[in-house]
Structures are given as C-alpha cells and as structure tokens.
Amino acid sequence: MKMSALPTKERFNFPTRHPAVPTVDAVMVEERAASFTKRSIKTSAKLSGLKMAVSMCDLTTLEGKDTPGKVAYLCRKALQPIEAKYDVPSCAAVCVYPNMVKYARKFLGENSPVHVASVATGFPSGQFPLPTKLGEVRRAVADGADEIDMVIDRCAFLAGDHAKVFDEIAATKEACGVAHLKVILETGELVTYDNVRLASEIAMHAGADFIKTSTGKVSPAATMPVTLVMLEAIRDHFFATGVRIGMKPAGGIRTSKQALAYLAMVKETLGDDWLNPQMFRFGASTLFNNVLMQIVKNVEGNYQGADYFSLS
Amino acid sequence: MKVSAKRAVVVAATNHVVVPLKDRKLNFGNKWDFAPAPEDSKNYVIAPQHELFIGGEFVAPSSGQYFPSINPATEQTLTTIAAANEADVDTAVKAARKAYDKVWSKMPGLERGKYLYRIARIIQEKARELAVLETMDGGKTIKESRDVDLPLVAAHFFYYAGWADKLKYAFPGKTPSPLGVAGQIIPWNFPLLMAAWKIAPALACGNTVVLKPAETTSLTALRLAQIFQEAELPEGVVNIVTGAGETGAAIVNHPDINKLAFTGSTEVGKKIAQAVAGTKKKLTLELGGKAANILFEDAPLDQAIEGVINGIYFNQGHVCCAGSRLFVQEGIYSKVIKKLRDRIQTLRVGNPLDKNTDIGAINSRPQLEKIRELVQSGVDEGAELTQTQCTLPAKGYWFAPSFLTGVTHAHRVASEEIFGPVLSVMTFRTPEEAFERANNIPYGLSAGVWTDKGSKIFKMVSKLRAGVVWANTYNKFDPTSPFGGYKESGFGREGGLHGLAAYCRLD
C-alpha cells in the first residue's frame, strides 16, 4: 500500500477559511499601501520620524559567522548609534541568535535600555521538533533574552494544520515566561494576503505580543501591503479583544524614505498608540546607517560620507 | 532567574493589558505630525489677463469683457478671463471650419497622429506646471492633479494619436470620415482631462474643435492652447472660447456646428438636447450620476472601505461617477460604519497644493452652497450626519468629508446628485434587492460591487443599469475603456473605440 505523505487525519479546528477571518483583495491593498509612499515627510516631521525609527530598531545580526566580538560592536552601536550631539535615542533591541544572547546580555548589563532579542524555534526554517524549539527558547530566556522572535511552522500552516501552528505558538509563549514573544510569519513563504491575514489571527490568538513579517532569510521579506494586512489584523484584534498587539516588519526596508512610509502607514492605520517602540519595531541592519545619515543631513544640511558612520 | 527592575516592566506588558470595550478607540492624534509640504508654485507665473484662442492666436473678446478666475482655496483672484459672446463664437466656428476644409480633414491620418503625439509629449514635459495650475485654479489636490489627471491627459492624447492612421482598422468594413466642426463644452471637475477626452478623439478622426471650458476653470485649457501653438498645430484646428452659460449656448445654437459633445449637469444636458432636436447636429452627453457602491457581506472589507473612500471623496466628490450611494448588506452594517468613521478621521483636508492633502477645496461658492443645502435637507429629513473633526481653513470654500446614515430612498440625498464629499449610506438584504435599489434612480453612470465571490460579481454586472461597473475597485480610468451613461446620465461613450465612433461618419 502506498503511503501518503499528507496527514490522513484532519485534526485542525481553525479551518482554512475561518468565518471570522476576513478576506483580503490584492489590488486594493496594494493600492492603499502605495498611497503611504506618497506622503511627503519633510523638515521637522522627517527629523522626528527618523529619530522615532531609530528608537524602534531591532538592530540585527543573524549570521553563522557571528562572534562575541561582532555582538559587542552591535550592542555598542545600539546603545549609542551616533555622537550624542545629534540627540538620537538608543535602539529598542539587539537581535541575535540564541548562542549570542549571553554575550549581548553581558555587554549591555542588566538594566540596559536596549533589550536583548533572540530568534528561536529553529530559526529560520522552523523545521525542528517542538521539544527542541522549546528548549532553545528556555535557554535563550535563561541566558537573558528579553524578547523571543519565533518562527511559525510554515510546513504545518501550508499543509492546513493550523491547530499545530496555534499550539506551537502557545507552547512557545509559555516557554517564554517573562520574555516578550514576537511571532515571525515568514510572509514570503505564505505568499497570499489571505494566508498572511489568517496567520496573523492565529498568532495573535495564540499569545503573540508582536507579529513580525519575516526572518530576513527569504525573499520577499517585509513589503508594505503585507505589513498593512497585518496592521489591519492588529486593529481588528484590538477592537475584538481589547489587546494591543505590536508589529515588526523585518527585512527589505533599506532606506529612510521607506521607513518613514511605514511609519505613516502605522500612524494612519492604528494611530498614535502604536507609534512607539513598545508597539512597533523595525527589523533592521542596512536601514540603520541610512537613517543616521539622513538625520545628520537634516541637522547639518549636507551628506556625510559612509566612513563617518560606525559599522555595527 | 534574576529579574531586574527594568524587566519587571516587560512582565507587566507581557500579561496583555485588556482595554475596556468603551475605550477601544484608535487615536489619530498629533503625536507625529507631518510638516507642511507645499508644491512649489512660485515659478509658474499666471498672466493677469487671458484672451480667447481663435485661429491659432490669442485674441481679445469683441465685447471687451473679462471675468475674474478665483482660487477656491484662498478666494484670491488668479487672473481675468475673456468672456466670449456670440460674435466671438462665430469667429471661432469660422476659423474651425476653414481649418477643417483647407487643412485638417485633408491631412493624412499619419500626419494628424504626429501632431497628437507631439502634444502628448509636451504635456508630459509640462506635467508638473499643468498640475500646479489645475490645483490653483480648481481647488483639487496636487496629489490628484499630479498622479491622476495629468498622466491620464497625456495617455488620452497618446492613445488617440495611435488611432489617427488606423481608423479603417478600428471599424472593419466601414469607411470612416470626419464629421466637421465639433463644439465641445466641458465641466470644472476635471478641466484638462475633460479637454483631452474631447479634443484627442475629435482631432484623431479629422474634425476641428471649438471648445468651451467651464467659467471657473479656464486656465489649463488656455495653457493647453499655448501647447498647441508650441506643437505648431495648424491654426484653427482647436479654438478655445471662454465664458459662462451664454457662450455655451452660442456654441450649441451655432448653425455651422456638426457635432456637439457636452459633459456637465443633467439640467443643462436636457436643454442642449432640446436645442439640438430637429437639427443635423450629432450629440453626445455625459451628465450627472448617483452611483451605487454595493458592499456584500463576503467583501474584502478593509479594501472595500478604501474603495468607498476613494469612490466618494476623490476630487472632493466632484465626480460624475462618484460612488455617492453606499449600499451595505445588513449583516455587516455596524462594522462598516465603524470602519468608515475611523477611516475618514485620517483624511487630511486643507491647502490643495500641500502634497499630503487628501481633500482639497470645493470648486466654487455656489457649489459649496448647493452641498450645504442638500446635506441640511438630509439632516432635516432625519438622516444622521457624520463628519471629520478636522479644522477647515478660514478662507476659501471647504466642506468636511461627511456621510449620512439612516437614509432611505425617499430622502433627497438618496436621489439627487450632491457633487460633493458626502456619502449617503443605505442597507439591503439580498443581491436582488441590491440591484433593484441601485437601479431605482434616474441616473445610470457607474456602480461598484464588492464581494469575494466572482459569480456574484457577474450576476450584479448583468443586472446593474450603469455604464461602468467596477468590481472590487473604484474610479479606475483608462483611455482604452469606454465611459458613459444610461438614462439621465447621458448617451454616447467616450474613450476607447466607442469614443472614436462618436467623431466619425461610418459609411
């Protein structure tokens, strides 16, 4: 008898098209998202927007070649991105692999304004057994992670086993204890806006503190329409439950102009209560120095060369 | 594990704070305000006086009369415009007739096309200037004149330029020939775009033109005349006569006009139809509308809300195809109203030249008064008015984006065209009821259908008596697509092949 690779028993309680999960129309969501890129953000609004963007950055290094030394560069940059005279806030967090958490924590100390975020649960693929994933989370938290960026099980999601996705998020949330949980949907692998909306609903109901677009390892990473779909899910969740969930687009945001367009989208979709690092983050590495360069340009009136901005 | 003081804060945030039901509101405040971002307008000089464009030259009106053109956002006089009387119109028609007989009707289509391409390219080059002028003259936002009007203006000239030498292929088996002199009267809501819709197909087919822009928005048409000069369009092929109703009447009643095209109010359209009756003049009318935007329970709601917003607030609602009647299926009514209420709060009303402005100025004081009067009638008849909380500028003509709930078919606001940023919301229960209610009006220009189900879209489209039906989108325009109405929204089509046919004799 030929064995089917697909699950034979339908065990999910979150059907593919849950009646409470609205559908999304691609044409209009893309049109609406594009409208935010036409906001013209100049002078004082640009400066305050860019500083806000810095305060919302999760400065990130996620490479196999990461070392304690590299993490030290990152932490120092996150604490003080640029000379004090520019009055730029520190980043929200540094985001590292679990093995790097203890070094980041050591460098930043216990009472740092910069949080330590760790990716976990078999980042970036999520193709690992649950006990392994949970062990990883517990270890990262024990090492001092304030925030856990988990990945959802896209295998389960795309195979229709939404309950498994839900259960894993709930279990991860439990393993997090006091740490904040960001749930990465990896929207580049979910592909459709309907999938993004459904995955957002599952994550929020399962206990996410934040929902996050991407690992940065899959293209496309964050896009404005995908982020808009998630912001709308957050808004509807707030109306339904009273709980404010945070949002983190990650990957693909490379320029100050893009970052400001994202902030305009947050401002006009969720309002002022989400315009802070507690509720909105950027997952960023290349974006960061571009933002700093624009801040300096705004203050000094001309652009400085790349060598005037420290590497992280 | 040691928990520091700082991390205790994290703990508090982790245990999700539940906001009580009454406080679950979005706060669209001023935490991060956009600084003013005005489009630079000082490099574009507007002459203090504008003449008529007849026979390829700018000439003074025989009456010597001029009327002021006002920027509706500031109430400042921008310039004065010549008022053409019957004698001027006669001169213009004679110039057009001469150009038709001697030059334009004899010119090979390929050559006519070259002129149209040249005009299209110059429009593209001067797009920013034209957009700024359009915004100052008419009150529409720079965002729309820059991103919608001007690209479409150029696109129309490019599109019809392409047909000029291919008319035989447009109508297989027929021999298309031009009609003669076309009299064209256009409205103030899309001044330059309406000029393009009218002039481009007329010229492509070999006709010559006498065009009258609306008296509140003549500036860009006269700037277009300069572009015709720059393109070396033969003299008299397009003549532009400015003025109010009497100028238009002179065109309509002129015996040597072969074709009339009018876009504007149904009231004036009816008068034109009466005046033309019994003559040999061909006529197309594009008149008022009161479009139904129909929201089904299975619609992609957030996108549908965007469509509703675009449908009614685009160009301050000064759009003949505006989705001014919203029909919501009863099961989602409260959800839709809540979303609409939130969404209109983020609309930015103010200086139309500011690149972040979503809603500009109402075109004229009489229009503003008409909107106010109709909205008041809605309130008097028992509808509930919801408006944005924005502060309106002290000077200029403004109306805050609004919608009326509790509207029934018996309300005036359910059947009369408001032509402003005011939406009338009604409900329905079944698809049959939706198209019955949508069709229960003397107009039939456009409609919108919002549903996730394709079969429902096709069913609705086949039942709706409207010239354009948009599905899961709204206000999409393209030169290749015909546009026009049923019933009192007019007859004839503009755009696409249909638009070409209106300017040809097909033997």
Interface residues (C-beta under 8 A of the other chain):
Chain A: P22 T23 V24 D25 V27 M28 V29 E31 R32 K38 R39 S40 I41 K42 T43 S44 A45 K46 S48 G49 M52 E110 N111 S112 H115 V141 A142 D146 C176 V178 A179 H180 L181 D209 E232 R235 F238 F239 T241 G242 V243 R244 L263 A264 K267 E268 L270 G271 D272 D273 L275 Q278
Chain B: M1 K2 V3 S4 A5 K6 R7 V10 V11 A13 T14 H16 V17 V18 V19 P20 L21 D23 R24 L26 N27 F28 G29 N30 K31 W32 D33 F34 A35 P36 A37 K143 D147 D298 A299 P300 L301 D302 Q303 A304 E306 G307 K338 T346 K355 N356 D452 N472 T473
